[in-house]
């Protein structure tokens, strides 16, 4: 049996929520840079440059890349031999999302249950 503290889940979810809004994966950045070099149309080149600059600023200053932060969707696979201690898994995840939005200065773009 593996025990995981609900507070650990909350902390990790908070970090993931914030990281998803501050950092682009390196392969994505590399692809944007490569496409900018190949692009012939000046408007597209300038647009790619702004996207790259925005991503660099977001990472450097730890600010969201875009204020339309969307909606968090969490998929969890949990084995039968895992036990969450000191709280419920769903509550720990929701608290991590709440903290990530608050501490990460992310705009809440969905209110309540979207369905």
C-alpha positions in Angstrom: 0.0 0.0 0.0 1.3 3.4 -1.0 0.1 6.4 1.1 0.0 9.9 -0.4 -0.8 12.9 1.7 -3.6 15.0 0.3 -1.5 18.2 1.0 1.2 16.8 -1.4 -1.5 16.4 -4.1 -2.6 20.0 -3.5 0.9 21.4 -3.7 1.7 19.5 -6.9 -1.6 20.5 -8.6 -1.0 24.1 -7.7 2.5 23.9 -9.3 1.2 22.3 -12.4 -1.6 24.8 -12.9 0.9 27.7 -12.6 3.6 26.0 -14.7 1.1 25.4 -17.5 0.5 29.1 -17.8 4.2 30.2 -17.4 6.2 27.8 -19.5 6.0 26.4 -23.0 7.7 23.0 -23.5 11.2 23.5 -25.1 10.1 21.5 -28.2 7.3 24.0 -28.8 9.6 27.0 -28.4 12.1 25.3 -30.7 9.4 24.8 -33.3 8.2 28.4 -33.0 11.7 29.7 -33.5 12.4 27.4 -36.5 9.1 28.4 -38.1 9.9 32.0 -37.7 13.2 31.6 -39.5 11.5 29.8 -42.4 8.6 32.1 -42.7 8.5 34.4 -45.7 5.5 36.5 -44.9 6.4 39.5 -42.7 3.1 39.6 -40.8 3.5 35.9 -39.9 7.2 36.5 -38.9 6.2 39.4 -36.7 3.4 37.4 -35.1 5.6 34.5 -34.4 8.2 36.9 -32.9 5.5 38.3 -30.6 4.4 34.9 -29.5 8.1 33.9 -28.7 8.7 37.2 -26.9 5.5 36.7 -24.9 6.5 33.2 -23.9 10.0 34.4 -22.8 8.5 37.2 -20.7 6.0 34.8 -19.1 8.9 32.4 -18.1 11.3 35.1 -17.0 8.7 37.1 -14.9 6.5 34.2 -13.9 3.4 35.7 -15.3 0.7 34.0 -17.4 1.3 33.8 -21.2 -2.3 34.7 -21.8 -5.0 36.0 -19.6 -7.6 33.7 -21.1 -6.3 30.8 -19.0 -9.2 28.5 -20.0 -10.5 25.8 -17.7 -8.5 23.2 -15.8 -9.3 19.6 -16.6 -7.7 16.9 -14.5 -7.4 13.3 -15.4 -6.4 10.9 -12.6 -5.3 7.3 -12.8 -5.0 5.9 -9.3 -4.1 2.3 -8.5 -6.0 0.1 -6.0 -2.9 0.0 -3.8 -2.9 3.8 -3.3 -4.4 5.5 -0.2 -4.9 9.3 0.1 -4.3 10.5 3.7 -5.5 13.6 5.4 -8.2 14.5 3.0 -10.1 13.5 -0.1 -8.4 13.3 -3.5 -11.0 15.5 -5.3 -10.9 18.1 -2.6 -7.0 18.1 -2.7 -7.1 18.6 -6.5 -9.7 21.4 -6.3 -7.7 23.2 -3.6 -4.5 23.0 -5.7 -6.4 24.5 -8.6 -7.8 27.3 -6.4 -4.3 28.0 -4.9 -2.7 27.9 -8.3 -5.2 30.4 -9.8 -4.8 32.7 -6.7 -1.0 32.6 -6.3 -0.4 32.5 -10.0 -2.5 35.5 -10.7 -4.6 33.6 -13.2 -7.9 34.9 -14.4 -10.9 32.8 -13.5 -12.7 32.5 -16.9 -15.3 29.9 -15.9 -17.7 30.4 -13.0 -19.4 27.4 -11.4 -20.1 24.1 -13.2 -19.8 24.7 -17.0 -22.4 22.0 -17.7 
